[in-house]
Amino acid sequence: MAFTTTNMESAEFQNLADKLKELADPKVCSRVAFDEALAAVPKFEESERDLLTRLFILYDTAGESVIQTHVYLAGVGGCLCSGTSTEKLAIACKLYDLVGTGILQRADFGKILNSINLVTSYFGDPVVSADEIDRCVYETFQHNPEPSDPMAIDDAIPHIIGHEVAVSFVRGEGKIRYGRPVAV
């Protein structure tokens, strides 16, 4: 979240998500479908398309030119869209929730936050650990009437944003940089 490209707006990412849903399985996207969808969003400039393509490669962990669409969109949209931290997290959750239920499982929130963490780390900013993210999500779900049940995105966001882990992340006080602990 520390890195923002102010030219990219949530509507552009929503257009990309909609185009990807038309061209591919809503959860998985090939590089061919991604390139086609990216070309169909006219507002993205060449440098932005290049950056989004580089991030596609980051998410293609198996090297098979395939990514998990919703995880990619959440991480990239949650970092690169302009807005406050709360707005960025809301965008990330909306992009992750491709079917628009407005409700996510605990594991889904973990994937969203880890994805945002991954993109932020790509730019060299300090990030938080996966364990810290797990703690943030766990403690957020303690505010749910039944902690093991799915939680409404709108109910979860204020708890996540106000959590000490998220506050540390937004302030750039994470203890990990490029996958390694930061030397103090």
Contacts in CASP RR format, 6 or more apart in sequence:
PFRMAT RR
TARGET T0000
AUTHOR 0000-0000-0000
METHOD contacts of the structure
MODEL  1
MAFTTTNMESAEFQNLADKLKELADPKVCSRVAFDEALAAVPKFEESERD
LLTRLFILYDTAGESVIQTHVYLAGVGGCLCSGTSTEKLAIACKLYDLVG
TGILQRADFGKILNSINLVTSYFGDPVVSADEIDRCVYETFQHNPEPSDP
MAIDDAIPHIIGHEVAVSFVRGEGKIRYGRPVAV
1 78 0 8 1.000
1 79 0 8 1.000
1 85 0 8 1.000
1 88 0 8 1.000
1 116 0 8 1.000
1 120 0 8 1.000
1 169 0 8 1.000
1 170 0 8 1.000
2 120 0 8 1.000
2 123 0 8 1.000
2 125 0 8 1.000
2 170 0 8 1.000
2 172 0 8 1.000
3 79 0 8 1.000
3 80 0 8 1.000
3 119 0 8 1.000
3 120 0 8 1.000
3 123 0 8 1.000
3 125 0 8 1.000
4 79 0 8 1.000
4 80 0 8 1.000
4 81 0 8 1.000
4 82 0 8 1.000
4 83 0 8 1.000
5 48 0 8 1.000
5 51 0 8 1.000
5 80 0 8 1.000
5 82 0 8 1.000
6 82 0 8 1.000
7 45 0 8 1.000
7 48 0 8 1.000
8 44 0 8 1.000
8 48 0 8 1.000
8 77 0 8 1.000
8 80 0 8 1.000
8 81 0 8 1.000
8 82 0 8 1.000
9 43 0 8 1.000
9 81 0 8 1.000
9 82 0 8 1.000
10 77 0 8 1.000
10 81 0 8 1.000
10 87 0 8 1.000
10 91 0 8 1.000
10 94 0 8 1.000
12 41 0 8 1.000
12 43 0 8 1.000
12 44 0 8 1.000
13 73 0 8 1.000
13 76 0 8 1.000
13 77 0 8 1.000
13 80 0 8 1.000
13 81 0 8 1.000
13 91 0 8 1.000
13 95 0 8 1.000
14 94 0 8 1.000
14 95 0 8 1.000
15 40 0 8 1.000
15 41 0 8 1.000
15 43 0 8 1.000
16 37 0 8 1.000
16 38 0 8 1.000
16 41 0 8 1.000
16 44 0 8 1.000
16 73 0 8 1.000
17 69 0 8 1.000
17 73 0 8 1.000
17 95 0 8 1.000
17 98 0 8 1.000
19 36 0 8 1.000
19 37 0 8 1.000
19 40 0 8 1.000
19 41 0 8 1.000
20 26 0 8 1.000
20 29 0 8 1.000
20 33 0 8 1.000
20 34 0 8 1.000
20 37 0 8 1.000
20 69 0 8 1.000
20 73 0 8 1.000
21 98 0 8 1.000
22 37 0 8 1.000
23 29 0 8 1.000
23 33 0 8 1.000
23 36 0 8 1.000
23 37 0 8 1.000
24 30 0 8 1.000
24 33 0 8 1.000
24 37 0 8 1.000
24 69 0 8 1.000
25 69 0 8 1.000
26 69 0 8 1.000
26 70 0 8 1.000
26 98 0 8 1.000
26 99 0 8 1.000
27 68 0 8 1.000
27 69 0 8 1.000
27 70 0 8 1.000
27 98 0 8 1.000
28 66 0 8 1.000
28 67 0 8 1.000
28 68 0 8 1.000
28 69 0 8 1.000
29 37 0 8 1.000
29 66 0 8 1.000
29 67 0 8 1.000
29 68 0 8 1.000
29 69 0 8 1.000
29 72 0 8 1.000
30 65 0 8 1.000
30 66 0 8 1.000
31 56 0 8 1.000
31 60 0 8 1.000
31 65 0 8 1.000
31 66 0 8 1.000
32 65 0 8 1.000
34 53 0 8 1.000
34 56 0 8 1.000
34 67 0 8 1.000
35 53 0 8 1.000
38 44 0 8 1.000
38 49 0 8 1.000
38 52 0 8 1.000
38 53 0 8 1.000
39 49 0 8 1.000
44 52 0 8 1.000
51 80 0 8 1.000
52 76 0 8 1.000
55 72 0 8 1.000
55 76 0 8 1.000
55 119 0 8 1.000
55 122 0 8 1.000
56 67 0 8 1.000
56 72 0 8 1.000
58 118 0 8 1.000
58 119 0 8 1.000
58 122 0 8 1.000
59 67 0 8 1.000
59 68 0 8 1.000
59 71 0 8 1.000
59 72 0 8 1.000
59 118 0 8 1.000
60 66 0 8 1.000
60 67 0 8 1.000
69 98 0 8 1.000
70 95 0 8 1.000
70 96 0 8 1.000
70 97 0 8 1.000
70 98 0 8 1.000
71 96 0 8 1.000
71 111 0 8 1.000
71 112 0 8 1.000
71 115 0 8 1.000
72 115 0 8 1.000
73 95 0 8 1.000
73 96 0 8 1.000
73 98 0 8 1.000
74 92 0 8 1.000
74 93 0 8 1.000
74 95 0 8 1.000
74 96 0 8 1.000
74 111 0 8 1.000
74 112 0 8 1.000
74 115 0 8 1.000
74 116 0 8 1.000
75 92 0 8 1.000
75 95 0 8 1.000
75 112 0 8 1.000
75 115 0 8 1.000
75 116 0 8 1.000
75 118 0 8 1.000
75 119 0 8 1.000
76 119 0 8 1.000
77 88 0 8 1.000
77 91 0 8 1.000
77 92 0 8 1.000
77 95 0 8 1.000
78 88 0 8 1.000
78 89 0 8 1.000
78 91 0 8 1.000
78 92 0 8 1.000
78 95 0 8 1.000
78 116 0 8 1.000
78 119 0 8 1.000
79 88 0 8 1.000
79 116 0 8 1.000
79 119 0 8 1.000
79 120 0 8 1.000
79 123 0 8 1.000
80 119 0 8 1.000
81 87 0 8 1.000
81 88 0 8 1.000
81 91 0 8 1.000
85 161 0 8 1.000
85 166 0 8 1.000
85 170 0 8 1.000
86 157 0 8 1.000
86 158 0 8 1.000
86 161 0 8 1.000
88 116 0 8 1.000
89 112 0 8 1.000
89 116 0 8 1.000
89 157 0 8 1.000
89 160 0 8 1.000
89 161 0 8 1.000
90 153 0 8 1.000
90 157 0 8 1.000
92 112 0 8 1.000
92 115 0 8 1.000
92 116 0 8 1.000
93 102 0 8 1.000
93 104 0 8 1.000
93 109 0 8 1.000
93 112 0 8 1.000
93 153 0 8 1.000
93 156 0 8 1.000
93 157 0 8 1.000
94 100 0 8 1.000
94 153 0 8 1.000
96 104 0 8 1.000
96 108 0 8 1.000
96 111 0 8 1.000
96 112 0 8 1.000
97 103 0 8 1.000
97 104 0 8 1.000
97 108 0 8 1.000
97 153 0 8 1.000
102 152 0 8 1.000
102 153 0 8 1.000
102 154 0 8 1.000
103 150 0 8 1.000
103 151 0 8 1.000
103 152 0 8 1.000
103 153 0 8 1.000
104 112 0 8 1.000
104 150 0 8 1.000
104 151 0 8 1.000
104 153 0 8 1.000
104 156 0 8 1.000
105 150 0 8 1.000
106 137 0 8 1.000
106 138 0 8 1.000
106 141 0 8 1.000
106 148 0 8 1.000
106 150 0 8 1.000
106 151 0 8 1.000
109 137 0 8 1.000
109 140 0 8 1.000
109 141 0 8 1.000
109 151 0 8 1.000
109 156 0 8 1.000
109 160 0 8 1.000
110 133 0 8 1.000
110 134 0 8 1.000
110 137 0 8 1.000
113 133 0 8 1.000
113 136 0 8 1.000
113 137 0 8 1.000
113 160 0 8 1.000
113 166 0 8 1.000
114 130 0 8 1.000
114 133 0 8 1.000
117 127 0 8 1.000
117 128 0 8 1.000
117 130 0 8 1.000
117 133 0 8 1.000
117 169 0 8 1.000
120 127 0 8 1.000
120 169 0 8 1.000
121 127 0 8 1.000
121 176 0 8 1.000
121 177 0 8 1.000
121 178 0 8 1.000
121 179 0 8 1.000
124 177 0 8 1.000
124 178 0 8 1.000
125 172 0 8 1.000
125 177 0 8 1.000
126 172 0 8 1.000
126 173 0 8 1.000
126 174 0 8 1.000
126 175 0 8 1.000
126 176 0 8 1.000
126 177 0 8 1.000
126 182 0 8 1.000
127 169 0 8 1.000
127 174 0 8 1.000
127 176 0 8 1.000
127 177 0 8 1.000
127 179 0 8 1.000
128 165 0 8 1.000
128 168 0 8 1.000
128 169 0 8 1.000
128 174 0 8 1.000
128 175 0 8 1.000
128 176 0 8 1.000
129 175 0 8 1.000
129 176 0 8 1.000
132 165 0 8 1.000
132 168 0 8 1.000
133 165 0 8 1.000
135 165 0 8 1.000
136 160 0 8 1.000
136 163 0 8 1.000
136 165 0 8 1.000
136 166 0 8 1.000
137 160 0 8 1.000
139 159 0 8 1.000
139 163 0 8 1.000
140 151 0 8 1.000
140 156 0 8 1.000
140 159 0 8 1.000
140 160 0 8 1.000
140 163 0 8 1.000
141 147 0 8 1.000
141 148 0 8 1.000
141 151 0 8 1.000
141 156 0 8 1.000
143 155 0 8 1.000
143 159 0 8 1.000
144 151 0 8 1.000
144 155 0 8 1.000
160 166 0 8 1.000
161 167 0 8 1.000
168 174 0 8 1.000
174 182 0 8 1.000
175 181 0 8 1.000
175 182 0 8 1.000
176 182 0 8 1.000
END
